[in-house]
């Protein structure tokens, strides 16, 4: 299994932080709201022998690896949150738009190497096991942020993101069943949808499986301070059980 963890980092390289026009207080608050806190621990701690963990090393405020490179294809580019953000989650100016040269530099420095690591992991799994399974690991705030397209305040405990081609019914059924057995409120592709697949395999390699899990932050942190809550370990174990049933379903998909 490949654990893809794109939004856990809060690190902003000094040369990029110098371009941010928010005050220190505003920037700290933005990191509180936009970071997928502790998803490297919630998910990554369940990786085993033969698994891959692909973590994006910097904050999404600099480059977002889950955006399309072409802003014309990226819906979030309309609110200044394409592959290189120029607005924060409240619609305030984060930084001036980068020049074409700077944008290309950021993409070459961070975006392309990350996607190459993901593609390499998928290709190695396909070669070894005849199938590859990506778990796209995220969290979601308990209340919608202003930039989000879905402003419904009634948010699930778990959001399962799927792709019609790359998320077979067997994987989805396994996750839905586990959510029900845990007594969790879950939703499909709400408030966020889809799951990442390397472009070289997108809509062409049926054994390149992918599913996204978004864990509501109210289940494991204090959302104001971003400190782990008393329920953090329970939530991490819950995620581990979801990983277990996902592994089994992916193995069954290969046998079928």
Long-range contacts (C-beta under 8 A, 24 or more apart in sequence): 1-47, 1-51, 1-52, 1-133, 1-134, 1-135, 1-243, 1-246, 1-247, 1-250, 2-51, 2-52, 2-53, 2-54, 2-118, 2-121, 2-122, 2-125, 2-132, 2-133, 2-134, 2-135, 3-43, 3-44, 3-46, 3-47, 3-51, 3-52, 3-53, 3-54, 3-135, 3-137, 4-54, 4-118, 4-134, 4-135, 4-136, 4-137, 4-196, 5-36, 5-39, 5-40, 5-43, 5-44, 5-53, 5-54, 5-55, 5-56, 5-137, 6-36, 6-55, 6-56, 6-60, 6-64, 6-65, 6-66, 6-114, 6-136, 6-137, 6-138, 6-196, 7-34, 7-35, 7-36, 7-39, 7-56, 7-60, 7-64, 7-66, 7-138, 7-139, 8-35, 8-36, 8-37, 8-38, 8-39, 8-40, 8-55, 8-56, 9-35, 9-55, 9-56, 9-57, 9-58, 9-59, 9-60, 10-35, 10-59, 11-57, 11-58, 11-59, 12-58, 12-59, 12-61, 12-62, 13-58, 13-62, 16-58, 16-62, 16-106, 19-95, 19-96, 20-61, 20-94, 20-95, 21-93, 21-94, 21-95, 21-96, 22-88, 22-92, 22-94, 26-88, 26-92, 30-61, 30-88, 30-89, 30-94, 31-59, 31-61, 32-223, 32-224, 32-226, 33-89, 33-141, 33-145, 34-59, 34-60, 34-61, 34-88, 34-89, 34-145, 35-59, 35-60, 35-226, 36-137, 36-138, 36-139, 37-139, 37-217, 37-221, 37-226, 38-139, 38-220, 38-221, 38-228, 38-232, 39-137, 39-138, 39-139, 39-215, 41-236, 42-137, 42-139, 42-215, 42-220, 42-235, 42-236, 42-239, 43-135, 43-137, 43-213, 43-239, 43-243, 44-137, 45-236, 45-240, 46-239, 46-240, 46-243, 50-128, 52-121, 52-124, 52-125, 54-114, 54-117, 54-118, 54-121, 56-110, 56-114, 57-110, 57-114, 58-110, 60-85, 61-85, 61-88, 61-94, 62-106, 62-110, 63-106, 63-107, 63-110, 63-111, 65-110, 65-111, 65-114, 65-115, 66-196, 69-107, 69-111, 75-149, 76-147, 79-147, 81-147, 83-107, 83-111, 87-147, 89-145, 89-146, 89-147, 90-145, 90-146, 90-147, 91-146, 91-147, 115-198, 115-199, 118-196, 118-198, 119-198, 119-200, 119-201, 122-198, 122-201, 122-208, 126-205, 126-207, 126-208, 129-254, 130-207, 130-254, 131-207, 131-208, 131-209, 131-250, 131-253, 131-254, 132-207, 132-208, 132-209, 133-171, 133-209, 133-210, 133-211, 133-246, 133-247, 133-250, 134-195, 134-196, 134-197, 134-208, 134-209, 134-210, 134-211, 135-211, 135-212, 135-213, 135-243, 135-246, 136-161, 136-195, 136-196, 136-210, 136-211, 136-212, 136-213, 137-212, 137-213, 138-192, 138-212, 138-213, 138-214, 138-215, 139-214, 139-215, 139-216, 139-217, 140-191, 140-192, 140-214, 140-215, 140-216, 140-217, 141-217, 141-223, 142-216, 142-217, 142-218, 142-223, 144-191, 148-191, 149-191, 150-190, 150-191, 150-192, 152-190, 152-191, 155-191, 155-216, 156-184, 156-185, 156-186, 156-187, 156-190, 156-216, 157-184, 157-185, 157-186, 157-215, 157-216, 157-219, 158-184, 158-185, 158-186, 158-187, 158-213, 158-214, 158-215, 158-216, 158-242, 159-186, 159-187, 159-188, 159-189, 159-190, 159-191, 159-192, 159-212, 159-213, 159-214, 159-216, 160-186, 160-187, 160-188, 160-189, 160-211, 160-212, 160-213, 160-214, 161-188, 161-189, 161-192, 161-193, 161-194, 161-195, 161-211, 161-212, 161-213, 161-214, 162-188, 162-189, 162-193, 162-194, 162-195, 162-211, 162-212, 163-194, 163-195, 163-197, 163-210, 165-202, 165-203, 165-206, 166-195, 166-197, 166-202, 166-206, 166-208, 166-209, 166-210, 167-195, 167-209, 167-210, 167-211, 168-209, 168-253, 170-249, 170-252, 170-253, 170-256, 171-209, 171-211, 171-246, 171-249, 171-250, 171-253, 172-211, 173-249, 174-245, 174-246, 174-248, 174-249, 175-211, 175-213, 175-242, 175-245, 175-246, 175-249, 177-245, 178-241, 178-242, 178-245, 179-242, 182-238, 182-241, 184-238, 207-254, 209-250, 209-253, 211-246, 213-239, 213-242, 215-239
